[in-house]
């Protein structure tokens, strides 16, 4: 997570995408989620999903870079089908186990930077999304072409990623100008798109900084004094490697995140987005594109 600005979002194609004013997805939690949901970091990005994306039960959706599978666990009941694509065979194996009880979720091991994603999944989707994963990809153009190929005509893609230079981000991909991003989307086969800057609102940013970012920065600083910098691949991360050991603390961890989510929402919606025309560099971006 980068500079306290995070987002998760979904889109729907063929008139299935609706603004939050017409069909909002309500943020809710079942008591059993405290022990049934996959172990996860503070999911404040999910609030963007509830603010800006409208989901309906007839949608077929693709997620790239699903991480622990927590988001899939939360949104899958609202979808007809959710397909998760991850490059890591280790994480795919873990996801298939942790999400085995959810019948409308498929997990596929595939590199989205290698052509042929449409053949790997075998059908098209109403929507696709990627959350804080696009900046880590070595070949963003092939990824965009893959995602366009798996969408129905009129289907929508939503990407959120920190568009930062290497000194600010561990990722490999960034766009210095709007023209670079426009060219990539056009060449991939998208017909239209909008680009937003995304930021936490003051009340949520304060809570997020105090109870998540500052402790995490201190932890990372201590870790980096003892070993190499934090990895960019999820299966190399401390969260993935330590999941079995930390599993016994799942209920108190999930309870703490749930309480922090409730507190962050007391001041209203957590995120703001601003439509961008030119200056997109050094910004947390939200890109919504239509095939």
C-alpha positions in Angstrom: 0.0 0.0 0.0 1.3 3.4 -0.9 1.1 6.8 0.9 -2.2 6.1 2.5 -4.1 6.1 -0.8 -5.6 2.9 -1.9 -8.4 1.8 -3.9 -10.2 -1.2 -5.0 -12.8 -1.0 -7.7 -14.9 -3.1 -10.0 -16.7 -2.3 -13.3 -19.4 -3.9 -15.3 -19.8 -4.0 -19.1 -22.9 -4.0 -21.4 -24.8 -1.5 -19.2 -24.0 -3.6 -16.1 -21.8 -0.9 -14.6 -23.8 1.5 -12.6 -22.8 4.5 -10.5 -23.0 4.2 -6.8 -26.1 6.4 -6.8 -28.2 3.8 -8.8 -26.9 0.5 -7.5 -24.4 0.8 -4.6 -22.7 -2.3 -3.3 -23.2 -2.1 0.5 -20.2 -2.7 2.7 -21.3 -5.4 5.2 -19.6 -8.0 7.3 -21.0 -11.3 8.6 -19.9 -12.2 12.1 -18.5 -15.5 10.7 -16.2 -13.5 8.4 -14.0 -12.8 11.4 -12.7 -16.4 11.2 -13.9 -17.6 7.8 -12.5 -14.9 5.6 -8.9 -15.2 4.4 -6.4 -13.4 6.6 -5.7 -9.9 5.2 -4.2 -6.5 5.8 -6.4 -3.5 6.5 -8.9 -3.5 3.5 -9.5 0.2 3.2 -9.2 -0.1 -0.6 -12.5 -2.0 -0.5 -14.3 1.1 0.5 -13.6 2.5 -3.0 -15.4 -0.5 -4.4 -18.5 0.3 -2.3 -18.3 4.0 -3.3 -17.8 3.8 -7.0 -18.8 0.4 -8.4 -22.2 -1.1 -8.8 -22.4 -4.9 -9.0 -25.3 -7.1 -9.9 -25.7 -10.8 -9.6 -25.6 -11.5 -13.4 -22.0 -10.2 -13.8 -19.0 -12.3 -14.7 -15.8 -10.6 -13.4 -12.1 -11.1 -13.7 -9.6 -10.1 -11.0 -5.8 -9.9 -11.6 -3.5 -10.1 -8.6 -6.0 -11.4 -6.0 -3.5 -11.5 -3.1 -4.9 -13.4 -0.1 -8.3 -13.7 -1.7 -10.1 -11.5 0.9 -11.7 -9.2 -1.7 -12.8 -12.2 -3.7 -14.4 -13.7 -0.6 -16.3 -10.4 0.1 -17.6 -9.6 -3.4 -18.2 -13.1 -4.8 -21.7 -13.5 -3.3 -22.8 -10.5 -5.4 -21.6 -12.0 -8.7 -22.5 -14.8 -11.0 -18.9 -15.7 -11.5 -15.5 -14.4 -10.3 -12.3 -15.6 -11.9 -9.0 -14.9 -10.2 -5.7 -14.8 -12.1 -2.3 -15.0 -10.4 1.1 -15.7 -11.8 2.3 -17.5 -8.6 1.6 -21.3 -8.6 2.1 -21.1 -4.8 -0.6 -18.5 -4.3 -3.0 -20.2 -6.7 -2.7 -23.4 -4.7 -3.4 -21.4 -1.5 -6.4 -19.6 -3.0 -7.9 -22.8 -4.2 -7.7 -24.1 -0.7 -8.9 -21.0 1.2 -11.8 -20.3 -1.3 -12.7 -23.9 -2.0 -16.2 -23.5 -0.4 -17.2 -20.7 -2.7 -18.6 -22.3 -5.8 -18.7 -19.3 -8.2 -15.0 -18.5 -7.8 -12.3 -20.0 -10.2 -8.6 -19.6 -9.8 -6.2 -19.7 -12.7 -2.4 -19.6 -12.8 -1.4 -17.4 -15.7 1.0 -14.5 -16.3 -1.0 -11.6 -17.6 2.1 -10.2 -19.3 2.2 -13.2 -21.6 -0.3 -13.3 -24.6 -3.1 -15.9 -24.4 -5.1 -14.9 -21.3 -8.3 -15.3 -23.3 -7.4 -18.9 -24.1 -6.5 -19.6 -20.5 -9.8 -18.4 -19.1 -11.9 -19.7 -22.0 -14.7 -17.1 -22.1 -15.3 -13.3 -21.8 -16.3 -11.2 -18.9 -18.5 -8.2 -18.2 -15.8 -6.6 -16.1 -12.1 -6.9 -15.1 -10.1 -5.1 -12.3 -6.7 -4.9 -10.8 -5.9 -3.2 -7.5 -2.3 -2.1 -6.8 -0.9 -4.7 -9.2 -0.5 -2.9 -12.5 2.6 -1.0 -11.3 4.4 -4.3 -10.6 4.0 -5.7 -14.1 7.0 -5.8 -16.5 4.9 -5.6 -19.7 1.9 -3.3 -19.1 1.0 -3.2 -22.8 0.6 -7.0 -23.2 -1.4 -7.0 -19.9 -3.8 -4.3 -21.3 -4.2 -6.3 -24.6 -4.9 -9.5 -22.6 -7.5 -7.7 -20.5 -9.2 -6.1 -23.5 -9.4 -9.6 -25.2 -11.2 -11.2 -22.3 -13.9 -8.5 -22.1 -17.2 -8.5 -23.9 -17.7 -5.5 -26.3 -18.7 -2.7 -24.0 -17.1 -4.4 -21.0 -15.2 -2.3 -18.6 -11.7 -2.4 -17.0 -10.8 -0.8 -13.8 -7.2 -0.4 -12.7 -5.9 1.3 -9.6 -2.2 1.8 -9.1 0.3 4.3 -7.7 1.8 6.1 -10.8 5.1 6.8 -9.1 8.8 6.8 -10.2 11.1 4.0 -9.1 12.4 6.0 -6.1 8.9 6.1 -4.7 7.5 2.7 -5.8 8.9 -0.8 -5.9 7.1 -1.3 -9.1 8.3 -1.4 -12.7 5.6 0.4 -14.5 4.7 4.1 -14.5 3.5 6.7 -17.1 5.1 10.1 -17.1 2.5 11.7 -19.3 -1.2 11.2 -20.1 -0.3 10.7 -23.7 1.7 7.6 -22.8 -1.2 6.1 -21.0 -3.7 7.1 -23.7 -1.5 5.4 -26.4 -1.3 2.2 -24.4 -5.0 2.0 -23.8 -5.8 2.8 -27.4 -3.3 0.3 -28.8 -4.8 -2.4 -26.5 -8.2 -2.0 -28.0 -10.1 0.1 -25.6 -12.6 2.6 -27.1 -12.8 5.1 -24.2 -11.5 5.7 -20.8 -11.4 8.1 -17.8 -8.5 8.8 -15.5 -8.8 10.0 -11.9 -6.6 10.9 -9.1 -7.6 9.1 -5.9 -7.0 10.2 -2.3 -8.3 9.4 1.1 -10.5 12.1 2.7 -8.9 13.9 5.8 -10.7 11.9 8.5 -9.9 8.5 7.0 -6.4 9.5 6.1 -5.7 10.5 9.7 -7.0 7.2 11.1 -5.2 5.3 8.4 -1.9 7.0 9.1 -2.1 6.7 12.9 -3.2 3.1 13.1 -1.8 1.5 9.9 0.8 3.4 8.0 3.0 4.6 10.9 3.2 1.2 12.6 3.8 -0.5 9.2 6.6 2.0 8.2 8.3 1.3 11.6 8.0 -2.4 11.0 9.4 -2.1 7.5 12.3 0.1 8.7 13.2 -2.5 11.3 13.0 -5.3 8.8 15.1 -3.6 6.2 17.9 -3.1 8.8 18.0 -6.9 9.2 17.5 -8.0 5.6 16.7 -7.1 2.0 14.0 -4.6 1.0 10.4 -5.8 1.0 9.6 -8.0 -2.0 7.2 -6.9 -4.7 5.9 -10.5 -5.3 3.1 -11.5 -3.0 4.3 -15.0 -2.5 7.6 -13.6 -1.3 6.0 -11.3 1.2 6.0 -11.7 5.0 2.2 -12.0 5.0 2.3 -15.0 2.6 5.2 -16.8 4.1 4.0 -16.3 7.7 0.3 -16.9 7.1 0.1 -20.3 8.9 1.9 -18.9 11.9 -0.3 -15.8 12.1 -3.5 -17.7 11.3 -4.2 -18.3 15.1 -4.5 -14.5 15.5 -7.0 -14.1 12.6 -10.0 -13.2 14.8 -8.4 -10.3 16.7 -6.7 -9.0 13.6 -9.9 -9.0 11.6 -11.8 -7.5 14.5 -9.2 -4.7 14.7 -9.5 -4.0 11.0 -13.3 -4.1 11.1 -13.4 -1.5 13.9 -10.9 0.7 12.1 -13.1 0.5 9.0 -16.1 1.5 11.0 -14.3 4.4 12.5 -13.0 5.5 9.1 -16.5 5.6 7.8 -18.0 7.7 10.6 -16.9 11.0 8.8 -18.6 10.0 5.6 -17.1 8.3 2.5 -13.4 7.4 2.8 -12.2 8.4 -0.7 -12.3 11.3 -3.2 -11.6 11.1 -6.9 -10.7 13.9 -9.2 -10.9 13.7 -13.0 -7.5 14.3 -14.6 -6.8 15.7 -18.1 -3.0 15.9 -18.2 -0.9 15.7 -15.1 -0.9 12.0 -14.0 2.6 11.5 -12.8 3.3 11.0 -9.0 -0.4 10.4 -8.5 -2.4 7.4 -7.3 -4.5 6.6 -10.4 -7.9 5.2 -11.0 -8.4 4.2 -14.7 -11.8 3.1 -16.0 -11.7 2.0 -19.6 -14.4 0.6 -21.9 -13.6 -2.0 -24.6 
